[in-house]
Amino acid sequence: MEEIAPMLEKFIQDDYINQAILDAKEDCLHHCQSENNAHAYYQLGQFYYQDWSDNQLSDLSKALNYFEKASQGNHPIAMYMLYVLLGNHEEEVQKLYGHLSEQDLMLKRGKLCLKAASQGRRSCNAHKEITHTIIHSISWRETYLKILEEYKQTIEIEEKNLQSENLGQLYNMVAYLLWMTNEERDLQIFTQAINYFKKSSWQYQYAAGYYNLADWALSAYANIIDDDFDEDITECMKLAGELGHPLALYHLANESINPDSDSNQRNMRMSDYLTRSSTSLGYAETLVCLGCLHLHGINDGQSDFKLAKRYFRQACLAPSYEESHWIGSHWAYHQLAYIFEKGLDDTKQYSLAGSLYAQAGLLKNYHSFCKLAKLIEKKRLENANIALAIRLYQTAATYDEDTAGYANYRLGKIYLNDAEHVDANKSKRCFRLAYKFYKSEIELCANAGHYYRLGLMHHFGYGIGLDQTKASKLYQKCIYEARLSHNISIRHYRQKAINKLNILFDDENYSQQLAHQAPTTMQSMMEKVSRFDDPSWQEMLGLDQAAVLEENHALKKRMSQIEETLELMKKRLTLNISDQQQLPIHEQTITEEQFSSPQSDQNENNSQQVEDDVYIDGVKLRKKKASPSTPVKTNNIQPSRGSPNLANENQQLKQANNRLTLEVSELKEQVKRLSVIINKASKETDL
């Protein structure tokens, strides 16, 4: 990573992020003045702390002041940042708090870290810090034990004086410390901690008490809970969420992802949880999830790219879970780059997209390595050569199997097609590695993109044997996997798979191959088409009934007419061959035109007509002028977005049509032979 970082940095444009910071500062100042918002205070402190880290020392005092104001609102990361800064900057600390002895400073820092950690183990790095210091530092362990005894005494005093304002938080912190300092794993102490968490939550309605019961005590140590305990983890998490706990709301949003539930209701519920979570504490991960919901569409896939971009932009500057020093989420940069690359909200901005992908790459998003490399490969960025793209792909190939699969696939294409780097052996090796990774990923978790690229590899023989039948099946699997997805990228793969599938079916050799490989009777073909008439089948597939029925009724009618024509001609042929010596045959020539009518197909798309239309019993058949034996094409029934298994059924229909076409071609030959027989018989009669 150290070697690749300088290569990424040369793509980064500071202007966009600097402007985002200025806009965010103004927004935070507004919230501080109008709402006294703890998270706005924290973000201002973080901005000034980041400025200070760039040697602007005068801003450290501002950072400390804003963190102090945020900590008064129990902002966990602000409290943890104060814990960190108080241990490193004595002069600035004295300006803020006055002179503190070493012991007093340690107690103050310990209380700040405890308050932060007790808000939730995942709220920031405070829990990790306490875990480490209790184990490895005698002085810190003694400090936390002092704080524990002090808070126990405070609880007794406040309960006697009937002061309940701070008791919820105090019980929660004491429960946390009892748990953390119980190195002997004493069951009685664990039980006492559980009882303190219960008092914090049930009696004093403290949100973090509910959250800790659900996230920590119940999930990790359910065996020590009383047998008569009647609240489960989900209920505790819901109660914490109702009280506005940001981590509980984030958890509930993720728990609401149920594949059996209605997608619109699920998305709206997720959006509600995430919005409430981001209002109280805007973690980068929460904002990224909100951005993704609006990017891919909350309600029936209706995207709001402007709102998505706003959330991603905020997430670039927001704190990350458990990473209090880490500002921004690599996925925020990645998704923002995707919007600019594809021009989803405006025009395509490749340079800005490259900058954001590079920033995500510096935060170790290896998917962004691939996206940046592809921009270079496709010559979308200036002053970048293919050698750098290769280096980025090679780095990404060392990551997880999904990223390694795509990186090796792109490397295979470069070694196959790029004039300066053509290497057949390297190309084959990379394609085979990609194939291996994709196959492995599919076994673990099916992904439309994996099926699509495996289909491409079979379709064009990339690194493996060319097999168009397998390619067809893989394209269909891609379409099926993407059938219900609102994900823009997945829908993109679905459409690409449909296009590739149509190319396969338009291939004359492949169409004939299909016809010979799977001979099917006319009756079974009609049964397959008739399945679309079944309302339950349509409901299960989620089809656009009006459009599908119109297309399929038209196709069914045409196939039925061809069937009747076929049977009629076969009967005529058989009859004439057997009776040609006995029947008085007049001089005539039976051709296709005598079985034709000028009737046109009302459902035919005029824009798709080709030359030399032929009619048989009123059914118009199309063929290419230069190749009379080319299989006839029916209306191309394109699977519409949201139609689950339509692509698979369309394949069957197209196969059926190809087989029908071959039979019609044979029929034409029979008609020609019949004409020859009749002409010969007529001549003999004349003689």
N, C-alpha and C positions, 0 to 999 in steps of 0.2 A: 504493500500500500504506500509506503514511503517513496518508492521509486515512481509510482504512477501519479502521486499528488501534484508534482510540478506540471505534468502534462494536462491535468484537469484544470489547474489554476489559470492557465493561459486562456481558457474559454470563459472564465467568470467575468461578468459585467457588474460592477458594484452599484451602478446607478439605480437599477430597479430595486434592490434590497434597501439601499440608503433612502430612497423615496418612501418605501414601505415603512421604514422605521420612523421617518418624520411624520407620516400620516398617523401611525399608531401612537406616537407621543401626543399629538394633538387630541386624538380620540380619548386617550387615557386621562389627560388633563381635564377634558370635559366631564368624564365620568367621575373623577375625583371631586370636582366642584359641585356637581349636581346630585351625586348619589353617595358620596363618601365610600366608594367601592374599593374593597380590600385588594381585589385582584388587579385593579387599575393602578393602585399604589405599588403593588409588587412589580408590575411590568415596567413602570417608570424607574423603579430602583434597579431593575435588571438592565434596562437600557443604559443607565448611567454607570452601572458596574462594568458592562461590556466596553463602554467608552474608556473607563479608567484602565481596563486591561490593555488598551491600546496606548497607554502612557499619558492619558489626559488625567493627571492625578487630582486636579481640582474637583472632579466629579465624584470622588469616593464619598465625600461628606453627604452629597445629595443622595447617593445610593443607600447609605446607611439610614438616612432620615426617612426615605420612602419605605424601606424594608421595615423600619420600626412602626410606621403607621399601618402597614399591611398586617404586621404581627398582632396588632391590637384587635384586628378582626379575625384572629385565629387562622391566618393564611399559612398553611404548613411549609411551603417552600420559602416564604419570606422569613419565617422563624428559623428554618435551617440555614438560610444564607447569613442571617445574623450570627448564628452559632459559628459558622465558618469564619466570617470576617472579624468577629470579636477575638478570635484566637490568633490573628495575624497582624492586626493594625492597631497597636496600643495607642498611638497618638490620636488617631481619629476616634477611637473608642472613648478616650478621656473627654474629647470635645462633646460627645453625645451623652455620656453617662457620668462624667466626672471621674475622680480617681477611685479605682477598685483594687482591693487587695487580690492577690493571686487566688486565694480561697473563694472570695466573693465572686470573682470573675468566673471561676470554675462552676460555682453553683448557678450563676446566671446563665452560662452557656448550657449547662446540663438541663435546666428547666426549659430553655428554648428548644433544645433538641427533643426532650421528652414530649412537650406539647405538640411538636410537629409529627413525631413518630406515632403518637397515640391517636392522631386523626385517621390513621390507616397505614398499614405496612407499605402499601404501594403509593402513598401520597408523595414521597420524596425519598432522598437517601438517608433520612434521619434514622429509620429503623435499622438499616445496615450499619450505620455508624455506632449506634448503641450496642448492637449485637457484638461488634468487633471490640469496642472499648471495655465492655463488661468482662469479656473473656481475657483480653490481653493487657488490661491496665488495672492494677490494684487501686490506684488513686481514683480512677473514674468509677470503679465499682463502689468504692466507699462513698463517693459523691452521690451516686444514684440511691444508695441505701439511706443516706441522710435525707434526701429529697422525699423518699418513700415515707419515712417516719414523720417528717414535717407535714406532708399532705394528709396523713392519717389523723394527726392531731387537729389539723385545720377542719377536717370533716366533722370530728367530734364537737368542736367549738361551734361550727355553723349550724349543726343539727340541734344543738342545745338552744341556740339563739333563734332557731326557726328561719335561718337565712338559707334559701334554696337556690339563689341565683347562679352560684358557681358549683353547686354540688354535683350536677351531672358531669361536668368536665373533670372535677376532682376524683370522683369515683372511677371514671374511665381511665385517668392517668395512673391511679393507684392499682387498678386491675392490670394495666399494662406492665407496670414495674414488678408486681408480684409474679407475673408470668415470666418476665425476662430474667429476674434474679433467682428463679427457682432452679438452680443448677443441679440439685439433687433429684429433680423430677418428683417432688413430693406430691402425692395425690391430693392431700388436704389443702395444700397451698394452691394447686390448680383449681380445686373446687371453690376456694375462697375468691380467687380471681374471677371465676365465672359468676359468682354471686355479686361481686362488685360491678361487673359488666351489666348484669341484669338490673341492678339498682340504677345505674347510669341511664339505661335505656327505658325500661318499663316504668320506673318510678319518676324519673326526672326528664324523660323524653329527650335524651341527648342523642343526636343523630350518629355521632361517631361510636357511641356505645352499642347501638343496634348494628352498625356496620361491622365492628370488631367481633361481635357475637357471630354474625353470619360468615364473615370472611376468614376469621382466624380460629376462634375458640370452637365453634361448632364443627367446622369442616375438618380441622386437624385433630381435635380431641373430643369427638362426639361420644366416645366410650365413657367419659367421666361425667357426662350430663345426667341429671336426675332422671329416673325412669318416668316420672310424671311430667317431664318437660313437654309442653304441648305446642311450642312454637318451632317451626322448622326454619331452615336456613333461608328459603325463599321469602317467607313471611317477614323475617327480620330485615332482609335486604330491601323489601318493599317499604317497610316502615322507615328505614333509613333514607330511602329515596324520597318518600313523602315529606320528610323533614329537610330535604334539600342537600343531602350529602352527595358531593360531586362524583365520588368513586362508586357509590351505590347506584346512582343514576346511569353511569357508564356501564356498570355490570348488568343492570336491568335491560339496557338497550341491546347489549350483545346477547343476553338470554332470550330476548324476544325474537331472535332469528330462528323461526320454526318453519321448515320446508312445507309442513302441512297446512299452515295458516295462509289466509288471503294476503297476497303480497302488498296490496295497497294499504290494508289495515296495519300490517306489520311495519311497513315503512313509515307510516304516520306515527305509530307508537314509538318507533326508534327515534324519529325526529324530535318528538316531544321530550323524551328522556335526555337526549343529547343536548338539546337547546337549553333545558333547565340546568344540566351539568355545566355547560360552557358559561352560563350566566354567572354562576357562583365561583367557578374556578376553571378558566379556559385552558385545559391541557391541550397540547398539540394533537394527541391521539383522538381526543373528542372532536376537535375542529376538523381533523382529516376525515373522520367518519361522517360528519355533517356535510362536508364538501363532496364526499363520494355519493351520498344520498341524492344531492342536488345535481351532481354531474350525470349520474345514470338515470335519475328520474324517480321521484317519490311516488307520485300518483299516476298509475298507468304509464310509467316510463317517460313522463313529461319532464325533460331536463330544464334546469335553470342554470345556465353556464355562468352568468354574472355572479349569482349568489355562491355558486361552487367556487369560483375564482376568489371571491372575497374570503371565504372560510379557509381555503388553502393558503392564501396570503397571510392571514392571521396566524395560521399554524406554523408558518415559517419562523415566526418570532415568539412563539409560545413555549412554555416549559414542557419537557417530556416527563412522563411518569418515571420516577426513581432516578432521574438524571437532572438534578437541580442545577448543575453547571452547564447542561446541554440545552442550548436554545434552538428550537425548531425541530421538526420531524423530517427525516429524509423522504418520507412518503409525501409530505406536503410539497416539497420541491419537485418531486417526481411527477405528481399529478398536475401541478401547476405548469410544468414544462410540457406535459401531454396536451393540455388545453391550447397552449401557444403553438405547439408543433402542428396540431390538426386544425388550427384556426376555428375552434369551436365557438368562441365568443366574438371573434372579429376576424381579421385576416391572419394568415399563417405568418409566424415570426420565428424563423428557424434559428436565428442568432440568439434570441432571448431564450428559446427552448433549450439550445445547447448549453447556455450559461447555467440554467437551472438544473439540467441533468448533471452537469459537472459539479454543481454544489451538492446535489444529492449523492453523487459519487464520493465526494469527500467525506460525507457522513456514512459511507460504507453501504450504499444502496447499489448492489451489483446489477440489478435490473437496469438502473440508469446508465451503467457502463455500456450495456448493449444498445440502449436507445441512442446514446451519444455516438457510439461507434457506427450505428446505422446511418445517422445523419451525415457522418463523415463519408461513409461508404457510398452514399447516394449523392455526394457532392453538394450537400445543402449548406455546408459551412465553409467559410473562406480560410485560407492559410492552413488547411489540414490535409494530410495525405493518407492514403490507404494503409500505410505502414502503422500509423497510430491507431486506426480502427482495428487492425489485426491485434495490436498489443492490448487494446481494451477488451476485445473478445476473449483473448487468451487469459486475461486476468479474471474475467467473469466466469470462464469455464472452470475455475477452481472452486466456485461457490456451490450452492445446492444443485440438485439434479435438474430442476426446472430451468434455472439460469444456464447451467452447463449444456443442456440440450439445445437451447436456442443459440447460444454462443457458438457451439460446434456446427450447428446448421448453417449459420451465417458464414463461418470460416470455410465450410465446404463450398458454399456458393462463390466466395472470393477466389479460392484456389481453382475453381472450375471455370470462372468467367473473366477474371481480371487479367488483362494481357501481361502485366508486369509480374504477376505472382502465380501464373498457371502452374499447377503441380497436381497431376492426376492422382498420384499416390496419397498426397496430403489431403486432397479433396475427398477421396474415398474413405480415408481413415476418419476424417472429421464427420462425414455423413454417418458412418457406422456408429461412431460414438454418440452422435445425436439420436440415432435410432434406438440405441441401447438405453439412453437416459429417458427418452420419451416413453418407451415400453415400460420401463420401471416405474415412471411416474403414473402412468395409466393404471397400473395394478394397485397403486396406493390411493390415487384420487383422480378420477376421470376429469379431463379438461378439454374443452372444445378446441383450443389452440393446439394441443398435443395431437388430437385426432387429425386436425387439418394438415399439420406438417408431415405427419406420417403418411397421410394420403398423397401429399405432393411427392414424397420420396418414392412411393410406389408408382405414382402416375408418370413421373419423368425418369425413374430409375436412378435417383440420386444415391450412389453408394451401395445400392442393392438392386436386385433384379427388377426389371420393369414388370408390373403386374397391375393392369388397369382394373381388373375385377376387385382386387383388394383395395385399390385406391377408391373405387366407387363406394365400397362398404365403409371405408374410413370417413369419406366425405359425409355419408349419411349419418354416421355416428356423431360427427361434429355437429351437424344440423340438429340432431336429436338432443344432444347434450345442451345445446344453446337455446332450446325451444322456449323455455320460460324465463330466460335471463334478461334483465334490464341493463346488464353491464355493456357499455358501449363497445369495448374491445371484443367481448364475446359475440355480440351481435355482428360486429365487423367480420369476424371469422366465419360466422354462419352464412353471411351473404357471399363471402369469397368461396366457401364450400359449395354453395348453390351454383355459383358461376362456373366453377371447375366441373361440377357434376354435369351441367348442361353442355360444356365443351366435350366431355366424354360421350354423352349421348348423341351429340352431333357428329361424332366421329363414325364414318361409315363402317370401317373395319370392326370397330368395337361393337357397334349395333348388331352387325351380322354375327359376331362372336357370341353376344348375349342370346340372340335368337336360337343359335344352334346348341348352346350350352343348356338352356332351360326351356325345352319345348312345353308349351302350355295349351290346353284346349280352350276353345272359344268360351265354353261354359264357365270354366274357372276364372277366365279373365273377366267375364261379365259379373261373376260373383264378387270379385275384388273391387270392381268399380261400384257395385251396388252397396258396399259397406258404407259408402259416404252418405247414402240415403238414411241410414240408421241414426235417429236423433241422439241416442245415448253415445254412439261412436263419435258423432260430431261434438257433443258436449265434452266428452273426455279429452278430445284433441284440442278443444278450444278454437275451432275453426271459424272463419268468417263465412257463415253458412250461405249467405246469398251469393257471394262470389264463387265459392267452391262448387255449390250445387249447379250453378249456371254452366261452369266450365265442364263439370263431370257429366251432366246430362247431355251436353252437346257431344262430348266424346263417346258416351255410351250409345247415343243415337247413331252416330257415324259408324261405330263398330258393328252395331246391329244391322245396319244397311249393307255393310260390306259382307257380313256373314250370310245374309240372305242372297246377295249377289253371287257369292262364292258357291253356295249350294245350288242355286239355279243354273249357273254355268256348268258345274260338274254334271248335273243331271242332263243338261242339253248335250254336253259332249258325249256322255255315255250313250245316250239315246241315238245320236247321229252316227256314232261309230258302229253301233250294233246293227242299225237299220239302213246304212248308207246304200246297200245294194238293192234294198227293197222299196225304198221310198222314191217317188218321182221328185227329183231335185231340179229346180229351175236354176238358171244361171244367176248366181248372186254371190256376193262376198260379205261375210259377216265380219265386221270389224268392231273396234272399241266404241266407235261413234254410235253404232246401232243400240248399244246399251247405255248410251250417255243421255244426259239432259242438261240444258243450260242452267238448271237450278243451282244457286250459290248457297253456300253455308253461311247462315246469318251470324254464327258465332265466330266466323273466321276473322282474324285480325288482318285487315287489308295491308297494313304496313309490313307484314311478314310474308306476303305472297312472293312466289318466285315464278319464273317463266314456265311455259308449257303445263298449265293446269289441265288435269284430266278428270272427267266425270264418269263414274260408274254407278248406274242406278241412282242418279241424283247426288251422289257423294263425291265432293271434290277432293282429288288427291293431288298433292304437290310433288313435283320432282325437279331436280336440277336439269337444266337444258342440256348441259354437256355430258350428263351421265344418266341415261334413262333408267338404269338399274338402282339408282340411289334410293335408299329406303325413304318411304313417305314420312313426313313429319306431321304430327297432330299439333293442336294448340299447345303451346308450351305453358303448362300449368305451374306457375312459380309459387313455391311455398311462401305465404305471407308471414310477416313478423308475428310471432306468438302462436303459429300453427305447429303443434308438437311433432306429429309423425308424418306430416304431409309430404316431406321430401322422400321418405321411404316409399310411401304409397305412389308418389309421382314416378319414382323409378320403376315400380312394377307396371304402372300404366304405360310408361314409355317403352318398356320392354315388350309389353303386350302390343303396342302399336307397331314396333319394329317387326315383331313376328307376323302381325297382320299384313304389313307391307310386303314382306317376303312372299306371303301366300298370294297377295294380289299380283305380285310380279310373276309368280308361277301361273296364276290365272291368265294373265295376259299372254304368256307363252302358249297356254292351252287354247286360248281364243285364236291365236295365230295358226296353231296346228289344225284347229277346227275349220278355219277359213280355207286352209290348203286342201283339206279333205273334201269340203263342200265344192270348192272350185274344180277339183279333179273329178268328182262325181258328176258335176254339171257338164263338163266337157265330154265325159263318156256318154252321157245321155244324149247330147247333141249329135254325137257321132252315130 
